[in-house]
Amino acid sequence: MQLRRSRGPWPFITWRVFQGLDQDLIVWRSRHHRKRLPIRPRGVSARPPINLLRCLWMPAELNWWIGVVFALGSLCFLIGSLLSLSPPVSMRFGLATADLNAIFFIGSIPFTTAAYLQLLQAANSGSIESLRQRPRERLPAGRLRAEPARFHWFGWKPADIGWLSCALQFPGTLLFNINTFNGMRAGLGWTQQEVLIWIPDVLGSVLFLLSGALAFMEAGHAYWSWKPGHLSWWVTLINLIGCIGFMLAAINGTILPSTHAQADASLSLVYTAVGAMGFLIGSLLMLPESLIPS
């Protein structure tokens, strides 16, 4: 199999075209290879009819679990943010500040679970070299599947933009676990709040932002792209917007030494809600992404 063309955001390659011995052109895309997504055959513009209701229940698909679990975590963050912004509603349900903080911690657990599943998926997606050197299985829509030589719990593929995106996101979720867990603790002084709550929040948000940017570049094969006709582009764009929301929430959530309170708690919660909404929509779009060729 001979490589004909390739492109991607330097130094990564996210799109390749191979020519097989039978002269067929085979398209390889980083995200589609990593997540085993369907690719529309070259020269085919119309999409085949697909029953999108199928995406509501696909427990045999790892992508389905990743999307659903991410959505659960996002929903918890969204509910926690909206309730925190509406004290009368929170009081009506008998929820104290500690209860609201617990909602965020509960939501951080599905985030970590889904992020690890995504890293596990990327670690075992197989390398591009294996497409050339190992026996291959031809899939519908001109794709190739290459199984990894052995199972990896984490893997090490820093030259793979998809794996790197997942590898940055996973520790970011662990930092959110620390941040939200310590947020439930009462009586913390200014230094303790800075070290145990705000710093993990900022570092986790930075890792999420880097991860989201890499995923967006992977889907668009460039630093910036405009591909509204591709569902994967929408998934990564909306997730990136969510990452920006979390980053802005962390910036506005710094603890002031004079008051031991956040610089702008309301604005921080608004941005948290924006981030959670972005991840919720992006996670739900991952479900049909496993069915719709692009």
C-alpha positions in Angstrom: 0.0 0.0 0.0 1.5 3.3 -1.1 0.9 6.7 0.5 -0.3 9.3 -2.0 -1.2 12.4 0.0 -1.2 13.5 3.6 -1.9 16.7 5.6 -2.5 17.9 9.1 -1.6 20.6 11.6 2.2 20.5 12.0 3.8 18.4 13.5 0.9 16.0 13.3 -0.6 14.1 10.3 -4.3 13.6 10.6 -5.4 12.7 7.0 -3.8 10.3 4.5 -4.7 8.8 1.2 -3.3 5.4 0.4 -3.4 3.5 -2.9 -3.7 -0.3 -2.6 -2.4 -2.9 -4.9 -5.8 -3.0 -6.5 -5.4 0.7 -7.3 -8.3 1.6 -4.9 -7.8 4.9 -3.0 -8.3 4.4 0.8 -8.7 7.4 3.1 -7.3 7.4 6.6 -8.4 10.0 9.1 -6.9 10.1 12.6 -10.2 10.6 14.6 -12.1 8.1 12.5 -9.3 5.5 12.9 -9.0 6.1 16.6 -12.7 5.9 17.3 -13.5 3.5 14.4 -16.1 5.9 12.9 -17.7 5.3 9.5 -16.3 7.3 6.5 -18.3 8.2 3.4 -16.8 6.6 0.3 -14.9 8.9 -2.0 -17.1 10.3 -4.8 -20.3 9.5 -2.9 -22.2 12.7 -1.9 -25.5 11.3 -0.7 -25.7 9.8 2.8 -27.4 6.4 3.1 -30.6 6.3 5.1 -29.8 5.7 8.8 -32.1 5.0 11.7 -30.8 7.6 14.2 -32.9 6.0 17.0 -30.3 3.3 17.0 -27.8 5.7 18.6 -29.9 5.9 21.8 -29.0 2.3 22.7 -25.7 0.9 21.5 -24.2 -0.7 24.6 -21.8 -2.8 22.5 -20.1 0.3 21.2 -17.4 2.0 23.3 -18.1 5.3 21.7 -21.7 5.1 23.0 -20.5 4.6 26.6 -18.0 7.4 26.3 -20.7 9.8 25.0 -23.3 8.7 27.6 -20.9 8.9 30.6 -19.6 12.3 29.5 -23.2 13.5 29.1 -24.0 12.4 32.7 -21.0 14.3 34.1 -21.9 17.3 32.1 -25.5 17.2 33.2 -24.4 17.2 36.9 -22.2 20.2 36.3 -25.0 22.0 34.5 -27.5 21.3 37.2 -25.1 22.3 40.0 -24.3 25.6 38.2 -27.9 26.5 37.6 -29.0 25.7 41.1 -26.1 27.7 42.5 -27.2 30.6 40.4 -30.7 30.3 41.7 -30.7 30.3 45.5 -34.5 30.4 45.9 -34.8 27.3 43.8 -32.0 25.6 45.8 -33.7 26.5 49.0 -37.0 25.2 47.7 -35.4 21.8 47.2 -33.7 22.1 50.6 -30.2 22.1 49.1 -27.4 23.8 51.1 -24.1 24.9 49.6 -22.5 21.6 50.7 -25.2 19.7 48.7 -24.6 21.8 45.6 -20.8 21.3 45.9 -21.5 17.5 46.2 -23.3 17.6 42.8 -20.2 18.9 41.2 -18.1 16.2 42.8 -20.5 13.5 41.7 -20.3 14.9 38.2 -16.6 14.8 38.1 -16.6 11.0 38.5 -18.3 10.3 35.2 -16.0 12.8 33.6 -12.9 10.9 34.8 -14.5 7.6 33.8 -15.3 8.7 30.2 -11.9 10.4 29.8 -10.1 7.2 30.8 -12.3 5.1 28.4 -11.4 7.5 25.6 -7.7 7.3 26.5 -8.0 3.5 26.6 -9.6 3.6 23.2 -6.8 5.8 21.8 -4.1 3.6 23.3 -5.4 0.5 21.5 -6.4 2.0 18.2 -3.3 0.7 16.5 -0.7 2.7 14.6 -0.6 3.9 11.0 2.5 1.7 10.5 0.4 -1.4 11.4 -1.8 -0.6 8.4 1.2 -1.3 6.1 3.0 -4.0 7.9 0.2 -6.2 9.4 -2.7 -8.2 7.9 -5.6 -5.8 7.3 -9.4 -6.1 7.4 -11.3 -4.1 4.8 -14.3 -2.3 6.3 -17.3 -0.6 4.7 -16.6 2.9 3.1 -13.0 2.1 2.2 -11.7 2.0 5.7 -9.0 -0.3 7.1 -8.8 -1.8 10.5 -5.5 -2.7 12.1 -5.6 -4.4 15.5 -2.8 -3.4 18.0 -0.2 -6.0 18.7 -1.1 -6.0 22.5 -3.4 -4.4 24.9 -2.4 -1.1 26.5 -3.8 0.5 29.6 -2.5 3.9 28.8 -0.1 3.7 25.9 2.5 6.1 24.8 2.0 7.8 21.4 2.9 11.5 21.8 3.2 11.9 18.0 -0.5 10.9 17.7 -2.6 14.0 18.1 -5.7 11.9 19.1 -3.9 10.0 21.8 -2.2 13.2 23.0 -5.6 14.9 23.3 -7.0 12.1 25.4 -3.8 11.9 27.5 -4.1 15.6 28.4 -7.8 15.4 29.2 -7.6 12.4 31.6 -5.3 14.1 34.2 -7.4 17.2 33.8 -10.4 15.2 35.0 -8.4 13.9 38.0 -7.6 17.5 38.9 -11.3 18.3 38.7 -11.9 15.4 41.1 -9.5 17.0 43.6 -11.0 20.5 43.0 -14.6 19.4 43.5 -13.8 17.1 46.4 -12.1 19.9 48.3 -14.9 22.2 47.4 -17.1 20.2 49.8 -14.8 20.8 52.7 -15.9 23.6 55.1 -13.6 25.9 57.1 -10.7 26.1 54.7 -8.4 29.1 54.9 -7.3 31.3 52.0 -4.1 29.3 51.3 -5.9 26.0 51.6 -8.6 27.1 49.1 -6.0 28.4 46.7 -3.9 25.2 46.8 -6.7 22.6 47.1 -9.5 24.2 45.1 -8.4 26.9 42.7 -5.0 25.7 41.5 -6.4 22.2 40.6 -9.3 24.0 38.8 -7.0 26.1 36.8 -4.6 23.3 35.9 -7.4 21.0 35.0 -9.0 23.7 32.8 -5.7 24.3 31.0 -5.4 20.6 30.2 -9.0 20.5 29.0 -8.4 23.5 26.8 -5.3 22.0 25.3 -7.1 18.7 24.8 -10.1 20.3 23.2 -7.9 22.3 20.8 -6.0 19.2 19.7 -9.2 17.3 19.1 -10.6 20.2 17.0 -7.4 20.3 14.9 -7.5 16.5 14.5 -11.1 16.6 13.2 -10.4 19.5 10.8 -6.9 18.5 9.8 -5.7 22.1 10.4 -5.1 24.6 13.2 -8.4 26.2 12.2 -11.1 24.8 9.9 -14.7 25.4 8.8 -16.4 22.1 8.0 -20.1 22.5 9.1 -21.0 19.5 6.9 -19.0 17.1 9.1 -20.5 15.9 12.4 -17.0 15.2 13.9 -16.2 18.9 13.3 -19.3 20.0 15.3 -18.5 17.5 18.1 -15.0 18.9 18.6 -16.0 22.6 18.1 -18.7 22.4 20.7 -16.5 20.6 23.1 -13.8 23.2 22.6 -16.3 25.9 23.4 -17.1 24.0 26.6 -13.4 23.9 27.4 -13.2 27.7 27.0 -16.1 28.0 29.3 -14.4 25.9 32.0 -11.2 28.0 31.6 -13.1 31.3 32.0 -14.9 29.8 35.1 -11.6 28.9 36.7 -10.1 32.4 36.0 -13.1 34.1 37.6 -13.1 31.6 40.5 -9.8 32.8 42.0 -10.0 33.1 45.8 -9.5 36.7 47.1 -7.3 36.8 50.3 -9.3 39.8 51.7 -12.7 38.0 51.7 -11.8 34.3 51.3 -14.4 34.3 48.5 -14.3 33.9 44.7 -13.5 37.0 42.7 -16.7 36.7 40.8 -18.7 33.7 41.9 -21.7 34.4 39.8 -19.7 34.8 36.6 -17.7 31.7 37.4 -20.9 29.7 37.7 -22.2 31.1 34.4 -19.1 30.1 32.6 -19.2 26.7 34.3 -22.8 26.3 33.0 -21.6 27.3 29.5 -18.8 24.7 29.7 -21.1 22.0 31.0 -23.6 22.8 28.2 -20.9 22.6 25.6 -19.8 19.2 26.8 -23.3 17.9 27.2 -24.2 18.8 23.6 -20.8 17.5 22.3 -21.2 14.3 24.2 -24.7 13.7 22.8 -23.5 14.4 19.3 -21.0 11.6 19.8 -23.8 9.1 19.7 -24.9 9.6 16.1 -21.3 10.2 15.1 -20.8 6.5 15.4 -23.5 5.9 12.8 -23.3 8.8 10.3 -20.5 8.4 7.6 -18.6 11.7 7.0 
